[in-house]
Structure formats: structure tokens, C-alpha cells
Amino acid sequence: MKSRAVTQNHKIKNHQKLLLDLAEQRGLAGLLHGDSPLSFGDRFEIRHQLDQAARQKNLETIVSLASREDSDGVGSEPDPDWLSHYLELAENIRHPAMQQFWANILAQEINRPGHCSIQALSRLRQMTQKDALLLQKAGGLSCHFGDDNLRLLFGYQYRTLLQGQRQQKLNLGRYRLPYAGLLQLFELGLLHQAELESGELSVTTPLRLELNPQKMTLQPKKKGIRLLYYRFTTIGNELAGLMAETTPADYRLELLDLLSPLGQLSQK
């Protein structure tokens, strides 16, 4: 899911015209046209039919998009309860970019049943496109080290004899992830709010970091170094994995510059 710059918003209209268009699309324009020959009950039935047709269109669009994803692969039937819950949530997804994302989830679930939990689907349904883009950006800046949990690495700290505890940090805002975006991910329950620190890095055992798609190995040359990071929650980890995005080259280079003074750094 990629964000695109918009030079001209073709949806900007006169306020009254916009309200009328929206009301007509949703079957709510009865009183805006003066006296109507249809009763409120008749207009309710029309609105109900429009809503049902829109839900049907949403689902058919999502299924059509999912059919274009790796159509030659081998898959398995998803769990029926999962599929029922998925369809119930997905039928109200109208935004094209979000429809594509829900289609990706369906395609992945057919390829690997159990890949996305019902809890993750429910959380995703609460998210706007802006929220999803924030999570995708955070996922693109994240890495694995120590285990399979995603971590958003932003610096390290170390202790010196003369100056005490010292820190070096990256500015995540440079990569379209400002602190306001982190706050939003905290509120959505996708990132743990506390800044965490790793255990002290070993000078005898190399640290392996994995960014998408590159792997790095750091052999620290001194003791007392701890990495600073935010950790994704269980659901955040799951959804970020579904939104896999390649680590931006400029972020990767800055991360290399940040870590290289700590010891021997090799890339694979």
C-alpha cells in the first residue's frame, strides 16, 4: 500500500453540492428535494437496498483483487469461522487502497491458513487508511534481533567512566514517522508505549539484525552497549508482517552509520 502525492483533489466541490451527492449515494436525500411521493418506509427500503448493494460490491471487489495475487500457487481453504468474520468486517471497506490490503490478507490466508488472527482483523477494521500507512511505515523501519518479534530500533546507550550514561539516537521523523505517528500507533495498541532497552550486547557473540530484506551482523568491541527500541504488540507484530515493506535505503544507511562505531559490522 503506497501513499501518492495528490496535486489536485478532484473531490473538492461546493459544500451543498457535496452534501447532496453524498445523501443521494446513501439514499438520504428525500427531504432535500422537497415533498417526495415516497414514504419514509419506502425510502428506508431503498436506502437498505443501496447499503446491501454497496456491501456486495465491496466484497466482490476485494475477492477480485485477491484472485490476482499469486493465482498459480497452491492453497488451502481458510477456517470457516475465520472466513465468516473476515467477510463480515470486509463488506464495509470502501476505500480502494484498504480494499487492496484486505485482498492481500485473503490471498495470504488461502496460501497459509492461520496467518492472520480474528483479533488482528478486528483491530484492522478500526484503522483508517492513514493508520494503516503509519503502521506500514513503522514496519518498513523495523527489524528483528534476538527473536521473531519486530522492533523499531532508534538508537543505543552506553556508559563511560567520565560522562556516565550516554545515548545516540536516530530521528525517525526524517522517515515520515514523527512522534505524533508513534503516539497514534501507541493509542491503537500496535506499539508498546515504553522505550525499551536490550540486554547488554555480548563482546563474544555477534548480534544478528534482520531488516527487510537485508541481514547484518554486529560484533561489539566494548562492553556496556544496549540497543534502544520500541516493541510491536502481538497484534501490531502480526499486522505489520502483513504490510511488509522494504526498508528504505536512506534509513538503512543511517542505521549502518549509527551502529558501525560500536564494532565490526558486516552485511549479507
Phi, psi and omega per residue, in radians:
M1 nan 1.929 -3.064
K2 -1.917 2.407 3.037
S3 -1.444 2.506 -3.131
R4 -2.217 2.446 3.108
A5 -1.170 2.409 3.133
V6 -1.966 2.062 -3.114
T7 -1.525 -0.452 -3.137
Q8 -2.554 2.218 -3.125
N9 -1.624 1.839 -3.099
H10 -1.294 -0.115 -3.120
K11 -1.584 -0.078 3.126
I12 -1.302 2.089 -3.092
K13 -2.387 3.016 2.976
N14 -0.996 2.447 -3.049
H15 -0.974 -0.864 -3.095
Q16 -1.146 -0.681 3.124
K17 -1.148 -0.694 3.135
L18 -1.128 -0.777 3.135
L19 -1.098 -0.721 3.121
L20 -1.106 -0.780 3.137
D21 -1.058 -0.794 -3.138
L22 -1.112 -0.716 3.136
A23 -1.130 -0.716 3.135
E24 -1.181 -0.670 3.120
Q25 -1.085 -0.573 -3.082
R26 -1.783 0.147 3.106
G27 1.216 0.630 -3.080
L28 -2.157 0.370 -3.035
A29 -1.714 0.185 -3.054
G30 -0.927 -0.878 -3.094
L31 -1.389 -0.258 3.139
L32 -1.326 -0.295 -3.136
H33 -1.793 0.260 -3.100
G34 1.421 -2.616 3.137
D35 -1.124 2.329 3.136
S36 -2.004 2.429 3.100
P37 -1.233 -0.219 -3.117
L38 -1.647 2.490 3.095
S39 -1.336 2.915 3.077
F40 -1.044 -0.655 3.124
G41 -1.115 -0.712 3.108
D42 -1.142 -0.714 -3.135
R43 -1.192 -0.592 3.048
F44 -1.069 -0.782 3.134
E45 -1.070 -0.695 3.116
I46 -1.125 -0.794 3.118
R47 -1.075 -0.710 3.117
H48 -1.070 -0.737 3.126
Q49 -1.145 -0.689 3.105
L50 -1.108 -0.737 3.121
D51 -1.092 -0.785 -3.134
Q52 -1.124 -0.692 3.127
A53 -1.158 -0.676 3.127
A54 -1.136 -0.723 3.108
R55 -1.107 -0.726 3.112
Q56 -1.091 -0.755 3.125
K57 -1.098 -0.728 3.128
N58 -1.032 -0.825 -3.104
L59 -1.164 -0.739 3.140
E60 -1.130 -0.643 3.104
T61 -1.125 -0.782 -3.127
I62 -1.119 -0.759 3.121
V63 -1.119 -0.691 3.104
S64 -1.095 -0.740 3.109
L65 -1.144 -0.681 3.137
A66 -1.129 -0.555 -3.107
S67 -1.185 -0.323 -3.133
R68 -1.511 -0.119 -3.105
E69 -1.588 1.906 3.031
D70 0.860 0.958 -3.037
S71 -1.173 -0.301 -3.115
D72 -1.586 -0.085 -3.105
G73 -1.303 2.953 3.103
V74 -1.747 2.358 -3.107
G75 -2.388 -3.109 3.109
S76 -2.335 2.769 -3.125
E77 -1.274 2.271 3.117
P78 -1.130 2.817 3.061
D79 -1.012 2.296 -3.089
P80 -1.008 -0.681 3.115
D81 -1.151 -0.717 3.093
W82 -1.062 -0.793 -3.089
L83 -1.134 -0.700 3.111
S84 -1.089 -0.750 3.127
H85 -1.160 -0.725 3.125
Y86 -1.029 -0.857 -3.098
L87 -1.138 -0.641 3.126
E88 -1.111 -0.643 3.138
L89 -1.422 -0.687 -3.022
A90 -1.297 -0.351 -3.053
E91 -1.145 -0.317 3.137
N92 -1.773 0.150 3.134
I93 -1.485 1.945 -3.072
R94 -1.842 -0.497 -3.060
H95 -1.216 2.249 -3.076
P96 -0.966 -0.721 -3.123
A97 -1.155 -0.695 3.109
M98 -1.234 -0.611 3.064
Q99 -1.062 -0.695 3.110
Q100 -1.117 -0.682 3.136
F101 -1.172 -0.760 3.089
W102 -1.112 -0.589 3.066
A103 -1.137 -0.698 3.094
N104 -1.062 -0.710 3.126
I105 -1.091 -0.783 3.138
L106 -1.078 -0.770 3.130
A107 -1.089 -0.731 3.131
Q108 -1.180 -0.619 -3.134
E109 -1.186 -0.600 3.076
I110 -1.202 -0.666 3.108
N111 -1.208 -0.685 -3.100
R112 -2.428 1.472 3.136
P113 -0.958 2.430 -3.100
G114 1.582 0.053 -3.082
H115 -1.233 -0.549 -3.105
C116 -2.219 2.197 -3.084
S117 -1.425 2.813 3.062
I118 -1.104 -0.633 3.118
Q119 -1.079 -0.702 3.122
A120 -1.168 -0.683 3.094
L121 -1.077 -0.752 -3.130
S122 -1.103 -0.709 3.111
R123 -1.172 -0.708 -3.140
L124 -1.084 -0.638 -3.132
R125 -1.105 -0.438 3.134
Q126 -1.436 -0.151 -3.030
M127 -1.632 2.498 3.002
T128 -1.491 3.032 3.074
Q129 -1.074 -0.659 3.121
K130 -1.083 -0.735 3.103
D131 -1.063 -0.771 -3.115
A132 -1.121 -0.680 3.117
L133 -1.160 -0.648 3.077
L134 -1.083 -0.792 3.141
L135 -1.139 -0.697 3.108
Q136 -1.086 -0.709 3.123
K137 -1.148 -0.763 3.109
A138 -1.086 -0.692 3.109
G139 -1.111 -0.645 3.125
G140 -1.188 -0.409 3.127
L141 -1.673 0.005 -3.041
S142 -1.597 2.966 3.141
C143 -2.615 2.938 3.023
H144 -1.896 2.377 2.869
F145 -2.694 2.378 -3.134
G146 1.549 -0.755 3.120
D147 -2.719 -2.895 -3.068
D148 -1.525 -0.020 3.130
N149 -1.283 2.401 3.082
L150 -1.316 2.427 3.097
R151 -2.297 2.470 3.089
L152 -1.718 1.637 -3.059
L153 -1.357 2.220 -3.119
F154 -2.288 0.082 3.098
G155 2.914 -2.919 3.088
Y156 -2.650 2.862 3.051
Q157 -2.319 2.720 -3.119
Y158 -2.663 2.826 -3.111
R159 -1.973 2.346 3.073
T160 -2.039 2.744 -3.117
L161 -1.192 -0.660 -3.044
L162 -1.586 -0.634 -3.016
Q163 -1.876 -0.071 -3.123
G164 1.269 -2.545 -3.081
Q165 -1.276 2.258 3.122
R166 -2.201 2.688 -3.133
Q167 -2.349 2.645 2.975
Q168 -2.272 2.278 -3.067
K169 -2.329 2.659 2.989
L170 -1.555 2.708 3.028
N171 -1.718 1.717 -3.098
L172 -1.150 -0.388 3.110
G173 -1.067 -0.430 3.103
R174 -1.157 -0.310 -3.082
Y175 -1.996 0.609 3.079
R176 1.047 0.587 3.027
L177 -2.322 1.256 -3.134
P178 -1.231 2.986 -3.116
Y179 -1.085 -0.572 3.077
A180 -1.059 -0.629 3.076
G181 -1.179 -0.676 3.072
L182 -1.094 -0.723 3.117
L183 -1.035 -0.700 3.129
Q184 -1.124 -0.709 3.107
L185 -1.182 -0.583 3.040
F186 -1.076 -0.856 -3.076
E187 -1.114 -0.567 3.122
L188 -1.365 -0.123 -3.122
G189 1.297 0.516 -3.122
L190 -1.789 -0.425 3.050
L191 -2.197 2.467 2.975
H192 -1.227 2.385 -2.991
Q193 -1.255 -0.516 -3.057
A194 -1.291 2.464 2.950
E195 -1.306 2.172 -3.076
L196 -1.879 2.791 3.052
E197 -2.243 2.523 3.136
S198 -1.310 3.011 2.944
G199 -1.189 2.895 3.138
E200 -1.077 2.270 -3.122
L201 -1.187 2.408 -3.128
S202 -1.376 2.443 3.087
V203 -1.534 -0.068 -3.136
T204 -1.917 -0.447 -3.125
T205 -1.974 2.097 -3.123
P206 -1.091 2.562 3.054
L207 -1.645 2.230 3.132
R208 -1.810 2.150 3.099
L209 -2.013 2.459 3.127
E210 -2.197 1.996 2.992
L211 -1.818 2.778 -3.123
N212 -1.490 1.957 0.101
P213 -1.915 0.290 -2.987
Q214 -1.671 2.617 3.070
K215 -2.023 2.503 3.131
M216 -2.328 2.685 3.083
T217 -2.242 2.243 3.128
L218 -2.021 2.168 3.042
Q219 -1.877 1.702 -3.088
P220 -1.051 2.563 -3.136
K221 -1.831 -0.063 3.106
K222 -2.559 2.796 -3.114
K223 -1.485 2.916 3.011
G224 1.546 0.159 -3.100
I225 -1.626 2.307 3.080
R226 -2.295 2.371 3.126
L227 -1.438 2.565 3.107
L228 -1.906 2.361 -3.064
Y229 -2.809 2.860 2.899
Y230 -1.817 2.491 -3.138
R231 -1.893 2.365 3.082
F232 -1.230 2.522 3.011
T233 -1.233 3.033 3.134
T234 -1.013 -0.827 3.141
I235 -1.240 -0.685 3.094
G236 -1.069 -0.711 3.107
N237 -1.080 -0.733 -3.117
E238 -1.172 -0.822 -3.112
L239 -1.230 -0.670 3.108
A240 -1.091 -0.632 3.088
G241 -1.115 -0.532 3.111
L242 -1.343 -0.337 -3.116
M243 -1.832 0.545 -3.015
A244 -0.818 2.243 3.118
E245 -2.342 2.399 3.138
T246 -1.094 2.397 3.129
T247 -1.052 2.225 3.127
P248 -1.006 2.416 -3.068
A249 -1.068 -0.686 -3.104
D250 -1.197 -0.611 3.089
Y251 -1.188 -0.730 3.139
R252 -1.064 -0.738 3.136
L253 -1.147 -0.700 3.129
E254 -1.186 -0.610 3.097
L255 -1.152 -0.686 3.080
L256 -1.085 -0.754 3.111
D257 -1.101 -0.626 -3.136
L258 -1.174 -0.754 -3.011
L259 -1.532 -0.414 -3.017
S260 -1.043 -0.576 3.104
P261 -1.196 -0.215 -3.069
L262 -1.380 -0.346 -3.100
G263 2.861 -2.753 3.142
Q264 -1.414 2.168 -3.085
L265 -2.088 2.149 3.132
S266 -2.146 2.627 -3.127
Q267 -2.066 2.623 3.077
K268 -2.106 nan nan
